Amino acid sequence: MLFVCENNRYQIGSEIRRHSAVTDIHRRACAYAMPAEQADGMDVLTVYAVTRRALDAICNEGGRRLIEFETYRFRGHSMADPGA
């Protein structure tokens, strides 16, 4: 199983540093003995390469993996956070 986290550093309207001591989500996977990595989610070629590598490992070795793709938040995404 492949878990993918698109991390734009915000959860609705709160920046991740305001509510979490661990701001790199991929580091949390060690609590589940799960291989994980972080990559640039704004680069489509990187997204493809990292995803392909993880899927190949899952198919060959089994298990599960986590990829955290760091992205940029271009604007707000709710009425409480319009990003105007």
PyMOL commands that place a pseudoatom at each C-alpha (Angstrom):
pseudoatom trace, name=CA, resn=MET, resi=1, chain=A, elem=C, hetatm=0, pos=[0.000, 0.000, 0.000]
pseudoatom trace, name=CA, resn=LEU, resi=2, chain=A, elem=C, hetatm=0, pos=[1.279, 3.452, -0.875]
pseudoatom trace, name=CA, resn=PHE, resi=3, chain=A, elem=C, hetatm=0, pos=[0.298, 6.406, 1.287]
pseudoatom trace, name=CA, resn=VAL, resi=4, chain=A, elem=C, hetatm=0, pos=[0.759, 9.847, -0.256]
pseudoatom trace, name=CA, resn=CYS, resi=5, chain=A, elem=C, hetatm=0, pos=[0.644, 13.112, 1.686]
pseudoatom trace, name=CA, resn=GLU, resi=6, chain=A, elem=C, hetatm=0, pos=[0.390, 16.377, -0.222]
pseudoatom trace, name=CA, resn=ASN, resi=7, chain=A, elem=C, hetatm=0, pos=[1.824, 18.761, 2.367]
pseudoatom trace, name=CA, resn=ASN, resi=8, chain=A, elem=C, hetatm=0, pos=[1.266, 22.453, 1.762]
pseudoatom trace, name=CA, resn=ARG, resi=9, chain=A, elem=C, hetatm=0, pos=[2.080, 23.201, 5.436]
pseudoatom trace, name=CA, resn=TYR, resi=10, chain=A, elem=C, hetatm=0, pos=[-1.519, 24.182, 6.256]
pseudoatom trace, name=CA, resn=GLN, resi=11, chain=A, elem=C, hetatm=0, pos=[-4.443, 22.264, 7.708]
pseudoatom trace, name=CA, resn=ILE, resi=12, chain=A, elem=C, hetatm=0, pos=[-7.484, 24.340, 6.754]
pseudoatom trace, name=CA, resn=GLY, resi=13, chain=A, elem=C, hetatm=0, pos=[-6.311, 27.706, 8.153]
pseudoatom trace, name=CA, resn=SER, resi=14, chain=A, elem=C, hetatm=0, pos=[-3.583, 26.703, 10.630]
pseudoatom trace, name=CA, resn=GLU, resi=15, chain=A, elem=C, hetatm=0, pos=[0.059, 26.537, 9.653]
pseudoatom trace, name=CA, resn=ILE, resi=16, chain=A, elem=C, hetatm=0, pos=[1.560, 23.216, 10.757]
pseudoatom trace, name=CA, resn=ARG, resi=17, chain=A, elem=C, hetatm=0, pos=[4.089, 24.776, 13.158]
pseudoatom trace, name=CA, resn=ARG, resi=18, chain=A, elem=C, hetatm=0, pos=[1.199, 26.142, 15.248]
pseudoatom trace, name=CA, resn=HIS, resi=19, chain=A, elem=C, hetatm=0, pos=[-0.088, 22.694, 16.255]
pseudoatom trace, name=CA, resn=SER, resi=20, chain=A, elem=C, hetatm=0, pos=[2.595, 20.077, 15.664]
pseudoatom trace, name=CA, resn=ALA, resi=21, chain=A, elem=C, hetatm=0, pos=[6.084, 19.489, 17.010]
pseudoatom trace, name=CA, resn=VAL, resi=22, chain=A, elem=C, hetatm=0, pos=[6.887, 17.271, 14.003]
pseudoatom trace, name=CA, resn=THR, resi=23, chain=A, elem=C, hetatm=0, pos=[6.352, 19.354, 10.884]
pseudoatom trace, name=CA, resn=ASP, resi=24, chain=A, elem=C, hetatm=0, pos=[7.861, 16.855, 8.428]
pseudoatom trace, name=CA, resn=ILE, resi=25, chain=A, elem=C, hetatm=0, pos=[5.050, 14.317, 8.064]
pseudoatom trace, name=CA, resn=HIS, resi=26, chain=A, elem=C, hetatm=0, pos=[7.288, 11.600, 6.609]
pseudoatom trace, name=CA, resn=ARG, resi=27, chain=A, elem=C, hetatm=0, pos=[9.186, 11.401, 9.916]
pseudoatom trace, name=CA, resn=ARG, resi=28, chain=A, elem=C, hetatm=0, pos=[6.054, 10.094, 11.620]
pseudoatom trace, name=CA, resn=ALA, resi=29, chain=A, elem=C, hetatm=0, pos=[6.132, 6.883, 9.570]
pseudoatom trace, name=CA, resn=CYS, resi=30, chain=A, elem=C, hetatm=0, pos=[8.948, 5.460, 11.705]
pseudoatom trace, name=CA, resn=ALA, resi=31, chain=A, elem=C, hetatm=0, pos=[6.384, 4.921, 14.497]
pseudoatom trace, name=CA, resn=TYR, resi=32, chain=A, elem=C, hetatm=0, pos=[4.826, 2.309, 12.209]
pseudoatom trace, name=CA, resn=ALA, resi=33, chain=A, elem=C, hetatm=0, pos=[8.117, 0.845, 10.921]
pseudoatom trace, name=CA, resn=MET, resi=34, chain=A, elem=C, hetatm=0, pos=[7.181, 2.178, 7.485]
pseudoatom trace, name=CA, resn=PRO, resi=35, chain=A, elem=C, hetatm=0, pos=[9.734, 3.358, 4.927]
pseudoatom trace, name=CA, resn=ALA, resi=36, chain=A, elem=C, hetatm=0, pos=[9.065, 6.982, 4.040]
pseudoatom trace, name=CA, resn=GLU, resi=37, chain=A, elem=C, hetatm=0, pos=[10.543, 9.851, 2.131]
pseudoatom trace, name=CA, resn=GLN, resi=38, chain=A, elem=C, hetatm=0, pos=[9.933, 13.490, 1.329]
pseudoatom trace, name=CA, resn=ALA, resi=39, chain=A, elem=C, hetatm=0, pos=[10.072, 14.975, -2.165]
pseudoatom trace, name=CA, resn=ASP, resi=40, chain=A, elem=C, hetatm=0, pos=[9.305, 18.121, -4.137]
pseudoatom trace, name=CA, resn=GLY, resi=41, chain=A, elem=C, hetatm=0, pos=[5.619, 17.942, -5.038]
pseudoatom trace, name=CA, resn=MET, resi=42, chain=A, elem=C, hetatm=0, pos=[5.900, 20.935, -7.360]
pseudoatom trace, name=CA, resn=ASP, resi=43, chain=A, elem=C, hetatm=0, pos=[8.148, 19.055, -9.817]
pseudoatom trace, name=CA, resn=VAL, resi=44, chain=A, elem=C, hetatm=0, pos=[6.119, 16.608, -11.900]
pseudoatom trace, name=CA, resn=LEU, resi=45, chain=A, elem=C, hetatm=0, pos=[9.194, 14.598, -12.950]
pseudoatom trace, name=CA, resn=THR, resi=46, chain=A, elem=C, hetatm=0, pos=[10.255, 14.181, -9.330]
pseudoatom trace, name=CA, resn=VAL, resi=47, chain=A, elem=C, hetatm=0, pos=[6.729, 13.138, -8.352]
pseudoatom trace, name=CA, resn=TYR, resi=48, chain=A, elem=C, hetatm=0, pos=[6.740, 10.508, -11.085]
pseudoatom trace, name=CA, resn=ALA, resi=49, chain=A, elem=C, hetatm=0, pos=[10.220, 9.168, -10.264]
pseudoatom trace, name=CA, resn=VAL, resi=50, chain=A, elem=C, hetatm=0, pos=[9.664, 8.951, -6.508]
pseudoatom trace, name=CA, resn=THR, resi=51, chain=A, elem=C, hetatm=0, pos=[6.234, 7.359, -6.943]
pseudoatom trace, name=CA, resn=ARG, resi=52, chain=A, elem=C, hetatm=0, pos=[7.523, 4.861, -9.494]
pseudoatom trace, name=CA, resn=ARG, resi=53, chain=A, elem=C, hetatm=0, pos=[10.415, 3.877, -7.198]
pseudoatom trace, name=CA, resn=ALA, resi=54, chain=A, elem=C, hetatm=0, pos=[8.065, 3.395, -4.229]
pseudoatom trace, name=CA, resn=LEU, resi=55, chain=A, elem=C, hetatm=0, pos=[5.583, 1.332, -6.261]
pseudoatom trace, name=CA, resn=ASP, resi=56, chain=A, elem=C, hetatm=0, pos=[8.372, -0.861, -7.622]
pseudoatom trace, name=CA, resn=ALA, resi=57, chain=A, elem=C, hetatm=0, pos=[9.626, -1.487, -4.081]
pseudoatom trace, name=CA, resn=ILE, resi=58, chain=A, elem=C, hetatm=0, pos=[6.111, -2.366, -2.897]
pseudoatom trace, name=CA, resn=CYS, resi=59, chain=A, elem=C, hetatm=0, pos=[5.591, -4.769, -5.808]
pseudoatom trace, name=CA, resn=ASN, resi=60, chain=A, elem=C, hetatm=0, pos=[8.981, -6.450, -5.286]
pseudoatom trace, name=CA, resn=GLU, resi=61, chain=A, elem=C, hetatm=0, pos=[9.232, -6.404, -1.492]
pseudoatom trace, name=CA, resn=GLY, resi=62, chain=A, elem=C, hetatm=0, pos=[5.654, -6.013, -0.298]
pseudoatom trace, name=CA, resn=GLY, resi=63, chain=A, elem=C, hetatm=0, pos=[4.655, -3.861, 2.622]
pseudoatom trace, name=CA, resn=ARG, resi=64, chain=A, elem=C, hetatm=0, pos=[3.722, -0.235, 2.665]
pseudoatom trace, name=CA, resn=ARG, resi=65, chain=A, elem=C, hetatm=0, pos=[5.410, 3.132, 2.143]
pseudoatom trace, name=CA, resn=LEU, resi=66, chain=A, elem=C, hetatm=0, pos=[4.708, 6.811, 2.651]
pseudoatom trace, name=CA, resn=ILE, resi=67, chain=A, elem=C, hetatm=0, pos=[5.675, 9.683, 0.391]
pseudoatom trace, name=CA, resn=GLU, resi=68, chain=A, elem=C, hetatm=0, pos=[5.301, 13.253, 1.581]
pseudoatom trace, name=CA, resn=PHE, resi=69, chain=A, elem=C, hetatm=0, pos=[5.196, 15.671, -1.316]
pseudoatom trace, name=CA, resn=GLU, resi=70, chain=A, elem=C, hetatm=0, pos=[5.959, 19.235, -0.293]
pseudoatom trace, name=CA, resn=THR, resi=71, chain=A, elem=C, hetatm=0, pos=[3.780, 21.671, -2.189]
pseudoatom trace, name=CA, resn=TYR, resi=72, chain=A, elem=C, hetatm=0, pos=[3.026, 25.369, -2.135]
pseudoatom trace, name=CA, resn=ARG, resi=73, chain=A, elem=C, hetatm=0, pos=[-0.254, 26.874, -1.081]
pseudoatom trace, name=CA, resn=PHE, resi=74, chain=A, elem=C, hetatm=0, pos=[-1.261, 29.328, -3.789]
pseudoatom trace, name=CA, resn=ARG, resi=75, chain=A, elem=C, hetatm=0, pos=[-4.440, 30.570, -2.103]
pseudoatom trace, name=CA, resn=GLY, resi=76, chain=A, elem=C, hetatm=0, pos=[-6.955, 29.881, 0.635]
pseudoatom trace, name=CA, resn=HIS, resi=77, chain=A, elem=C, hetatm=0, pos=[-9.422, 27.076, 0.196]
pseudoatom trace, name=CA, resn=SER, resi=78, chain=A, elem=C, hetatm=0, pos=[-12.419, 27.788, 2.377]
pseudoatom trace, name=CA, resn=MET, resi=79, chain=A, elem=C, hetatm=0, pos=[-14.791, 30.618, 3.309]
pseudoatom trace, name=CA, resn=ALA, resi=80, chain=A, elem=C, hetatm=0, pos=[-12.852, 31.092, 6.562]
pseudoatom trace, name=CA, resn=ASP, resi=81, chain=A, elem=C, hetatm=0, pos=[-9.599, 31.373, 4.612]
pseudoatom trace, name=CA, resn=PRO, resi=82, chain=A, elem=C, hetatm=0, pos=[-10.343, 33.065, 1.278]
pseudoatom trace, name=CA, resn=GLY, resi=83, chain=A, elem=C, hetatm=0, pos=[-6.710, 34.037, 0.641]
pseudoatom trace, name=CA, resn=ALA, resi=84, chain=A, elem=C, hetatm=0, pos=[-7.723, 37.466, -0.565]
for i in range(1, 84): cmd.bond("trace and resi %d" % i, "trace and resi %d" % (i + 1))
show_as sticks, trace
zoom trace
